Structures are given as structure tokens and as C-alpha cells.
Amino acid sequence: MSGGMSGVWRIPAALAVLSAVGLSAAILGDGIWDWLCWATLSVPLAVCAVKLWRQRPGRPAM
């Protein structure tokens, strides 16, 4: 394991940063801030959906 713990936390940390940016954008204003909020908050949801889809029972292994 060459990456150590930093490799384990890279994706969760990136999702946390995206969530924080999205929530901050939601507070800051309207217009472009709304678009930034929707874009950054949809990424963690999409990642979770893909992860759940891949773990679905009855799905053939890749």
C-alpha cells in the first residue's frame, strides 16, 4: 500500500469540499451562485447513486 491513508481519504475529502462549496454558494447569492450550488451538490449525489447501483444485488460482477 504505497498511498497510505491519504489514498483512502482522497475521494471522501473531495466530496466534502464539493459539498462545502455548494452549501456556501447556496448562502452567498442568486444567479450564478445557484448554478454553482446545483452543480457542486449534484456531484456527491451522483457518486452515491453510482456506488449504490454497482452494489445492487443480482447484478453480474464485472
C-alpha positions as CSV (number, residue, x, y, z in Angstrom):
1,M,0.0,0.0,0.0
2,S,2.1,2.9,-1.3
3,G,-0.5,5.6,-0.8
4,G,-1.2,5.1,2.9
5,M,-4.2,6.7,4.4
6,S,-4.0,9.7,2.1
7,G,-5.2,7.5,-0.7
8,V,-8.2,6.2,1.3
9,W,-9.4,9.7,2.1
10,R,-8.8,11.4,-1.2
11,I,-12.3,10.9,-2.7
12,P,-14.3,11.5,0.6
13,A,-12.3,14.7,1.1
14,A,-13.0,15.9,-2.4
15,L,-16.7,15.2,-1.9
16,A,-16.7,17.1,1.4
17,V,-15.0,20.1,-0.3
18,L,-17.6,20.0,-3.1
19,S,-20.4,19.9,-0.6
20,A,-19.0,22.8,1.4
21,V,-18.5,24.9,-1.7
22,G,-22.1,24.0,-2.8
23,L,-23.6,24.9,0.5
24,S,-21.6,28.1,0.7
25,A,-22.7,29.1,-2.8
26,A,-26.4,28.5,-1.8
27,I,-25.9,31.0,1.0
28,L,-24.0,33.6,-0.9
29,G,-26.5,34.7,-3.6
30,D,-28.6,34.2,-6.7
31,G,-27.9,33.8,-10.4
32,I,-24.5,32.1,-11.0
33,W,-24.3,31.1,-7.3
34,D,-27.5,29.0,-7.8
35,W,-25.9,27.2,-10.7
36,L,-22.7,26.6,-8.8
37,C,-24.7,25.3,-5.9
38,W,-26.7,22.8,-8.0
39,A,-23.5,21.7,-9.9
40,T,-21.4,21.1,-6.8
41,L,-24.1,19.4,-4.7
42,S,-25.2,17.1,-7.5
43,V,-21.7,15.5,-7.8
44,P,-21.8,13.8,-4.4
45,L,-25.3,12.6,-5.1
46,A,-24.3,11.2,-8.4
47,V,-21.3,9.4,-6.9
48,C,-23.5,7.8,-4.2
49,A,-26.1,6.7,-6.9
50,V,-23.4,5.1,-9.0
51,K,-21.9,3.3,-5.9
52,L,-25.4,2.0,-4.9
53,W,-26.1,0.9,-8.5
54,R,-22.9,-1.1,-8.7
55,Q,-23.7,-2.8,-5.4
56,R,-27.2,-3.8,-6.4
57,P,-28.0,-7.5,-5.7
58,G,-28.4,-9.7,-8.8
59,R,-26.2,-7.5,-10.9
60,P,-23.4,-9.5,-12.7
61,A,-19.9,-8.9,-11.5
62,M,-17.5,-7.0,-13.8
